[in-house]
Amino acid sequence: MLRRPISRYTKLNVATQLKVLFEELLRRFPDIHVSGPVRRMRSNFIYGLKEMPVAYTPGR
């Protein structure tokens, strides 16, 4: 399998998609909030979240 480095355009695309995802979540669930401890990934290569519990009021 040939591996290529991720281009800056791919990174921009991913960042844009995540921005839209979170904007939609906040629009649909305006009272969403973190309800517990956030666990981060332990990696030198990937900076991300492993677990982030949230709470919101359903059915609005």
C-alpha positions as CSV (number, residue, x, y, z in Angstrom):
1,M,0.0,0.0,0.0
2,L,1.4,3.4,-1.0
3,R,1.3,6.0,1.7
4,R,1.3,9.7,0.8
5,P,1.5,12.6,3.1
6,I,-1.8,14.4,3.7
7,S,-1.9,17.6,1.7
8,R,-2.7,20.9,3.1
9,Y,-5.9,20.9,1.0
10,T,-7.0,17.6,2.6
11,K,-6.4,19.1,6.1
12,L,-8.4,22.2,5.2
13,N,-11.2,20.0,4.0
14,V,-11.2,18.0,7.2
15,A,-11.1,21.1,9.3
16,T,-14.0,22.6,7.4
17,Q,-16.1,19.5,7.8
18,L,-15.5,19.4,11.5
19,K,-16.4,23.1,11.8
20,V,-19.7,22.4,10.0
21,L,-20.4,19.3,12.1
22,F,-20.0,21.2,15.4
23,E,-22.0,24.2,14.1
24,E,-24.9,21.9,13.3
25,L,-24.7,20.1,16.7
26,L,-24.8,23.4,18.5
27,R,-27.7,24.6,16.3
28,R,-29.7,21.4,17.0
29,F,-28.8,21.0,20.6
30,P,-28.2,24.5,22.0
31,D,-27.9,23.3,25.6
32,I,-25.3,20.6,24.9
33,H,-22.4,20.6,27.4
34,V,-19.6,18.4,28.6
35,S,-20.8,16.2,31.4
36,G,-17.7,14.3,32.5
37,P,-14.0,14.0,32.3
38,V,-12.4,14.3,28.8
39,R,-10.0,11.6,27.9
40,R,-7.3,12.5,25.3
41,M,-5.5,10.1,23.1
42,R,-2.0,9.2,24.1
43,S,0.0,9.5,21.0
44,N,2.9,11.5,19.6
45,F,1.3,11.6,16.2
46,I,-2.4,12.2,16.8
47,Y,-3.8,14.9,18.9
48,G,-7.4,14.1,19.6
49,L,-10.0,13.1,22.0
50,K,-10.7,9.5,23.0
51,E,-13.8,10.2,25.1
52,M,-15.9,13.2,25.8
53,P,-19.2,12.6,27.5
54,V,-21.9,15.2,26.9
55,A,-25.4,15.9,28.0
56,Y,-28.3,17.6,26.4
57,T,-32.1,17.9,26.5
58,P,-33.6,15.6,23.8
59,G,-36.8,16.3,21.9
60,R,-36.6,20.0,21.3
